[in-house]
């Protein structure tokens, strides 16, 4: 009965594939980055992808669709469903046998299977597959771009020469060398992911203090929006200073009662300073800062991704875990970001780190209008903003 079904975490504990330390780490990452619990456990190297699939099979009572089954999907099955439908519903057709459609699903609960069967007017045999594999094969078969949440750092090989949808460092090759390999390989050289193109992020290494002239380039994602919706439209900067001050206080108050990490993110990019022309909220993922929400720039097919090994104000705020400012003309990387997003070169750049239990998880990068700066008292407010966002995330973690 579904009412007595064990949870995934309970099954993982029973099979000695999970301990409390790993669970807490995965829940914290899930809070910040989203995705399913199993996805975060795999990304952190605590559980192998095949083991996750088998445990989901035990939990849900349906067969596991692993690499062999997904690679063996028939053309007749793949052309049975609309690709957009497959992406929205996180399903992939595997085979058609008689009047039955074998369907890989991320969520094959009985009620979900009945719902899809009625919508498709087709009897379904469900199979479960983790979302990491689902997104990979949806892109492999249908060329449907994965949300940036599920991209990986390339580690070389012929497969990567044929693919576009990953984070590829275009900074100085010496800086990029540390990214060529998985931190999760065991003594036999096996990866928890098998040989599939699934996300691996290495830890940020010791950073370089002095940039080599002409070696900093912008990195971009071959994605549009992905799973990170833009914040709601907000009114243009301006208005009486008193109104702006009220807006700043309101944002801090709302952060203290925010219920989700998405709420925190959208509040952080609210335009609360007249001088700010561009606000970019970055996820910190290993050695990269990935643009998540952008307020003030032109919509682009690619969002910026910057290496935290590249000397910049982002790097300094990341390392020092405090609000940091610099003149716009002194930060080559921020000039490239401004140009990419279609805004004038910044007068000043200010980066606000947001931490979770001492680890930087977001970097809010503010670029001011040409010839303007963020006042000293505003920097104090930005630190309060950072503290409120940190407190909100830690409160959410405590409730997990």
C-alpha positions in Angstrom: 0.0 0.0 0.0 1.2 3.5 -0.8 0.5 4.6 2.7 3.0 2.2 4.2 5.7 2.8 1.5 9.1 3.6 2.8 10.7 6.9 1.7 13.8 6.9 -0.4 15.9 8.1 2.5 14.6 5.2 4.7 15.5 2.6 2.0 19.0 4.2 1.5 19.5 4.0 5.3 18.3 0.4 5.4 20.7 -0.6 2.6 23.6 1.2 4.3 24.0 3.6 1.3 23.3 6.7 3.4 24.2 8.2 6.7 23.1 11.3 8.6 26.1 13.4 7.4 25.4 12.7 3.8 21.7 13.3 4.2 22.2 16.7 5.8 24.7 17.8 3.1 22.3 16.7 0.4 19.3 18.4 1.9 21.2 21.6 2.2 22.3 21.5 -1.4 18.8 20.6 -2.4 17.5 23.7 -0.6 19.9 26.0 -2.6 20.0 24.3 -6.0 16.7 22.4 -6.2 16.4 19.0 -7.8 15.4 15.8 -6.1 17.1 14.4 -3.0 18.6 11.5 -5.0 20.0 13.9 -7.6 21.8 15.9 -4.9 23.1 12.7 -3.2 24.6 11.5 -6.5 26.1 14.9 -7.3 27.8 15.0 -3.9 29.3 11.6 -4.5 27.4 9.8 -1.7 25.3 7.5 -3.9 26.0 6.0 -7.3 23.4 6.7 -10.0 22.8 3.0 -10.6 22.2 2.4 -6.9 19.8 5.3 -6.8 17.8 3.9 -9.7 17.7 0.5 -8.0 16.5 2.0 -4.7 13.8 4.0 -6.5 12.7 0.7 -8.1 12.4 -0.9 -4.6 10.6 2.1 -3.2 8.0 2.4 -6.0 7.7 -1.2 -7.0 8.4 -0.8 -10.7 11.4 -1.9 -12.9 14.5 0.3 -13.0 15.2 1.8 -16.5 19.0 2.0 -16.4 21.5 2.8 -19.1 20.9 -0.4 -21.1 17.1 0.2 -21.2 17.3 3.9 -22.1 19.9 3.3 -24.8 17.8 0.6 -26.2 14.7 2.8 -26.7 13.0 1.9 -30.0 12.3 4.4 -32.7 8.7 3.4 -32.8 8.4 4.2 -29.1 10.4 7.5 -29.3 8.1 8.8 -32.1 5.0 7.8 -30.2 5.0 10.9 -27.9 5.6 14.6 -28.5 9.1 15.7 -27.3 7.6 18.7 -25.5 5.2 16.5 -23.6 8.1 14.1 -22.6 10.1 17.0 -21.3 7.2 18.6 -19.3 6.2 15.3 -17.8 9.7 13.9 -17.4 9.0 10.7 -19.2 10.7 8.8 -22.1 9.1 6.1 -24.2 11.1 2.9 -24.3 9.2 0.3 -26.2 5.8 -0.6 -27.7 4.7 -4.1 -27.1 1.2 -5.1 -28.3 -1.1 -2.5 -26.7 1.4 -1.5 -24.0 3.7 1.5 -23.9 6.8 1.0 -21.7 7.5 4.4 -20.3 10.5 5.5 -18.2 9.3 8.0 -15.6 10.8 10.1 -12.8 7.6 9.8 -10.9 5.9 6.5 -11.5 3.5 6.6 -8.6 0.3 4.6 -9.4 -1.9 7.6 -9.5 0.5 9.3 -11.8 0.6 6.3 -14.1 -3.2 6.2 -14.2 -3.4 9.9 -15.0 -0.9 9.7 -17.9 -2.6 6.5 -19.2 -5.9 8.4 -19.4 -4.4 11.4 -21.1 -2.6 9.3 -23.7 -5.4 6.8 -24.1 -2.7 4.2 -23.8 -1.9 1.4 -21.3 1.4 2.2 -19.7 4.0 -0.1 -18.2 6.0 2.2 -15.9 9.8 2.1 -15.3 11.6 4.5 -13.0 14.7 6.4 -13.8 16.5 9.2 -11.9 16.0 12.7 -13.2 19.7 13.1 -14.0 19.4 10.3 -16.5 16.0 11.5 -17.7 17.3 14.9 -18.7 20.4 13.4 -20.4 18.4 11.1 -22.6 15.7 13.6 -23.4 18.5 15.8 -24.8 20.2 12.8 -26.4 17.1 11.7 -28.3 15.1 14.8 -28.8 17.8 17.5 -28.5 15.9 19.1 -25.7 18.2 21.3 -23.7 18.7 20.4 -20.1 18.0 23.1 -17.5 21.3 24.5 -16.3 20.7 22.9 -13.0 21.7 19.6 -14.6 24.8 20.7 -16.7 28.3 19.4 -16.0 31.9 20.4 -16.3 33.5 18.6 -19.3 36.3 16.2 -18.5 37.4 15.5 -22.1 36.8 12.7 -24.5 35.2 12.3 -27.8 31.6 12.6 -26.5 32.2 16.1 -25.3 33.4 17.3 -28.8 29.9 16.6 -30.0 28.1 18.4 -27.3 27.3 22.0 -26.5 25.3 21.9 -23.3 27.9 22.1 -20.6 30.0 24.6 -18.8 33.2 25.0 -20.8 35.9 27.2 -19.4 37.3 29.7 -21.8 39.7 31.4 -19.3 43.4 30.8 -19.3 44.0 27.1 -19.8 46.2 26.9 -16.7 43.2 28.0 -14.7 41.0 25.5 -16.4 43.3 22.5 -15.8 41.9 21.8 -12.4 38.4 21.2 -13.9 39.5 18.3 -16.0 38.4 15.4 -13.9 35.9 14.1 -11.5 36.5 14.3 -7.7 34.3 11.2 -7.3 36.3 8.6 -9.1 37.1 5.7 -6.8 40.3 3.6 -6.7 39.1 1.6 -9.8 38.6 4.8 -11.7 34.8 4.4 -11.8 32.5 7.4 -11.7 29.2 7.3 -9.8 27.5 8.4 -13.1 28.7 5.7 -15.4 29.8 7.1 -18.7 26.9 9.5 -19.2 27.1 13.3 -19.6 25.8 14.2 -16.2 26.9 17.1 -14.0 30.2 17.0 -12.0 31.4 20.0 -10.2 34.9 20.1 -8.6 35.7 22.1 -5.6 37.0 25.6 -6.1 40.9 25.4 -5.8 43.4 27.9 -4.5 42.7 31.0 -6.6 45.1 33.1 -8.6 45.7 36.6 -7.3 47.1 38.3 -10.4 45.5 37.9 -13.9 47.6 37.5 -17.0 46.8 40.3 -19.5 44.3 39.4 -22.1 43.6 36.0 -20.8 40.2 36.5 -19.2 37.2 35.6 -21.3 33.5 35.2 -20.6 31.9 31.8 -20.2 28.3 31.4 -21.2 25.7 28.7 -20.9 24.1 27.4 -24.1 20.7 27.7 -22.4 17.8 30.1 -22.1 16.3 30.4 -18.6 16.3 26.6 -18.0 14.7 25.9 -14.6 15.4 29.3 -13.3 12.6 31.7 -14.0 13.2 35.4 -14.2 11.9 37.4 -11.3 8.6 39.3 -11.7 8.9 42.6 -13.5 9.7 45.3 -11.0 9.4 49.1 -11.4 12.3 51.0 -12.8 14.8 52.5 -10.4 13.9 56.0 -9.3 11.5 57.8 -7.0 12.1 59.6 -3.8 15.0 58.4 -1.6 12.5 57.8 1.2 10.6 55.4 -1.0 13.8 53.5 -1.9 14.8 53.4 1.8 11.3 51.9 2.6 11.9 49.4 -0.2 15.2 48.3 1.2 13.8 47.8 4.7 10.8 45.9 3.2 13.1 43.5 1.3 15.0 42.7 4.5 11.8 42.2 6.4 10.5 39.8 3.7 13.8 37.9 3.7 13.3 37.2 7.4 10.0 35.5 6.6 10.8 34.0 3.2 9.6 30.4 2.9 11.7 29.0 0.0 15.2 29.6 -1.5 13.5 30.9 -4.7 11.8 33.6 -2.6 15.2 34.6 -1.2 16.7 34.7 -4.7 13.9 36.9 -6.2 14.1 39.3 -3.2 17.9 39.7 -3.6 17.6 41.0 -7.2 14.9 43.6 -6.4 16.0 47.1 -7.5 16.5 48.9 -4.2 19.3 51.3 -5.1 19.0 54.1 -7.6 22.6 53.8 -8.7 22.4 50.1 -9.6 21.9 49.4 -13.4 22.4 45.6 -13.3 21.8 43.0 -10.7 23.0 39.4 -11.3 22.5 36.6 -8.8 24.9 33.8 -9.2 24.7 30.2 -7.9 28.1 29.1 -6.6 28.7 25.6 -7.9 32.2 24.3 -7.2 34.7 26.4 -9.2 32.0 28.3 -11.1 29.5 31.1 -10.4 26.5 30.5 -12.7 24.1 33.4 -13.4 20.6 32.5 -12.1 18.5 35.7 -12.0 19.2 38.9 -13.9 17.6 42.3 -13.3 18.4 45.1 -15.7 20.2 43.4 -18.6 18.9 42.5 -22.0 17.6 38.9 -22.4 20.2 36.7 -24.1 20.3 33.2 -25.4 23.2 32.5 -23.1 23.6 33.5 -19.5 27.1 34.3 -18.1 29.1 31.7 -16.1 32.3 32.9 -14.5 35.2 31.0 -13.1 35.9 31.7 -9.4 39.6 31.0 -10.3 39.6 34.2 -12.5 40.8 37.2 -10.5 37.8 39.5 -10.1 35.6 41.2 -7.5 33.4 38.1 -7.5 36.5 36.0 -6.5 37.4 38.4 -3.7 33.9 38.4 -2.2 33.7 34.7 -2.5 37.0 34.2 -0.7 36.5 36.9 2.0 32.8 36.1 2.5 32.1 39.8 2.8 30.7 42.6 0.7 33.4 43.9 -1.7 33.5 46.9 -4.0 35.8 48.0 -6.8 35.8 50.5 -9.7 34.1 49.0 -12.8 37.1 49.8 -15.0 39.3 47.7 -12.7 37.4 44.5 -13.2 37.9 43.1 -16.8 35.5 40.2 -16.1 32.6 42.6 -15.0 33.2 44.7 -18.1 32.7 41.5 -20.2 29.5 40.7 -18.3 28.1 44.2 -18.8 28.9 44.0 -22.6 27.3 40.5 -22.8 24.1 41.7 -21.1 23.9 44.9 -23.1 24.4 47.5 -20.4 27.0 50.3 -20.3 30.3 49.7 -18.5 29.7 50.0 -14.8 30.9 52.9 -12.7 31.4 50.5 -9.7 30.9 46.8 -9.0 29.7 45.6 -5.6 29.4 41.9 -4.8 27.3 40.6 -1.8 28.0 37.0 -0.7 25.3 34.9 0.9 26.5 32.0 3.0 24.9 28.9 4.4 26.7 27.5 7.5 29.9 29.3 6.5 29.9 28.3 2.8 29.1 30.8 0.1 26.1 29.7 -2.0 25.0 32.9 -3.8 26.9 35.9 -5.0 24.8 39.0 -5.7 26.7 41.2 -8.2 25.6 44.8 -8.5 26.8 47.1 -11.3 26.2 50.8 -11.0 25.4 53.3 -13.7 28.4 55.0 -15.4 29.9 57.7 -13.1 28.0 56.5 -10.0 29.0 54.6 -6.9 27.3 52.8 -4.1 27.5 54.9 -0.9 29.2 53.7 2.2 25.9 53.6 4.1 24.4 51.5 1.3 27.2 48.9 1.7 26.1 48.6 5.4 22.6 47.9 4.2 23.8 45.3 1.7 25.6 43.5 4.5 22.3 43.5 6.4 20.7 42.1 3.2 23.3 39.4 3.1 22.8 38.5 6.8 19.0 38.4 6.3 19.3 36.0 3.3 21.8 33.8 5.2 19.5 33.7 8.2 16.5 32.7 6.0 18.4 29.9 4.4 19.7 28.6 7.7 16.2 28.8 9.1 14.9 26.7 6.2 17.7 24.2 6.7 16.8 23.9 10.4 13.2 22.9 9.3 14.4 20.2 6.9 
